[in-house]
Amino acid sequence: MINFLKQNNADMSVLAEGNFNFHRAPMAVLFATYPHKDQNHLKSTLAAMQTFMLAAASRELGTCWANSVSLCQKAIKKQLELPDELILVDGISVGFPDPAAPVNSIPRHRLPIEEITVWLE
């Protein structure tokens, strides 16, 4: 991906800063949970994030998973005055996609589902 962007003269400094400002999307959603004795609270939160992204896509909204939230959670919790015990799992930026944005022109080479799926009968 980086090579593609460089070959197409993308401004790497602008792209790099995007993750830390949610790619200038008009809305950012933080997903958080409180710790429990097992890991199910994290799994449930991740499932909610995926469902949220699918629901947004069905409404023609673009989303971008921003894992910088989990990496910077101490500073975010301080800024938003959130409790220390709260776990910021990650964030999602939401907005209408910009077809002209360099990141949206990256070719995606996905394998056909038949090549990566095994159906048990």
N, C-alpha and C positions, 0 to 999 in steps of 0.2 A: 504494500500500500504506500509506504513512504517513497519508494522508487517511482511509482506512478505519479504521485503528487509533485515530486521534484522534476520529473521529465515534462510535466505540464505546467511548470513555472508557478506552482501554488506557493503562496506566501506562508511558509512554514511557521513563522512567528505568530501569525493570526490563528492558524489552525491549532497550534499548541496551547494557546491561551483559552481556546474555546471550552475545554473541559472544565476549567475553573470558573467560568462564568455561564455555564450551561448553554454554551454556543449561542448566546444572546437570545435564547428562547423567551417568549413572554411569560412562561410559567415554569416553575420548578417544583417538583413534588419530592419531599423527603419521606423515606420509609423507615420507620423505627419500631423497636420492640423493647420489651424489658426482659432481662435474663430469666431463664427457668432452669430446672434441674437437668433437662435434656436439650437436645439441639432442635426440637420440633418448632420452637418459636422462630428460629432463623429460616427453616424450610418453609414455614407458612408465610413468612414475610416475603421471601423470594417468589413463591407461587403467586402471591398477591401482586407483586411487581409485574410479573409476566402477564397476568390477566389484565392488569391496568394497561399495559402496552398493546395488547390485542384489542381491547375495547377502544383505545384511542385510534388505532389503525382503522377500525371499522367505521370511525367517524372522519376519516381522511386526515387525521392529525399525525404528525411525525413525532417520534420520541427518540431519545438518546439516553442510554443507561450511563450514568456518571458515577463510576466507582471512586472518584476522588472524594466523594462524601465520606465514605468509610475510612479513607486514609487521613482525612483532615477533621475527623469528628470532634476532637477536643476543641479546636478553634471554633467550629460551627456551633457546638453546644454552648460555648461561652458567649458568642455573639448573640445567639437566640435565647439565651438564659434558660436552657433546657437542663433537666436534672442529670447529674453525672452518671447515674446507673442506667440511663436510657442508652440503648445501642442504636446508633444510626447505621442501618444496614447499607443503604445506598440511596441515590437520587435518580430522578428521571426528569429530563427537560422535555417540555411539550410545546408544540407550536405547529404552524403550517409549514411544510417543507419548502425550501428555496431550491428550485431545480437548477439555478445558476451557481449554487455554492460548489466549490471544488470537491468537497468531500462527497457530494452526491453524484459525482461523475466517475467515481472509482469503480472499475469493472469488478464484478463479483462472479467468481467462477465456482458454482455450486455443483456438486455431484448429483446425478439423478437419484431420486429417492430409492429406486430399485437397486442401486449399487450400495446403499448404506443401510438398508433395512432388511432384517430377516424376519419373516412371518412364520410363527409357529402354528402348526395345525394340529 
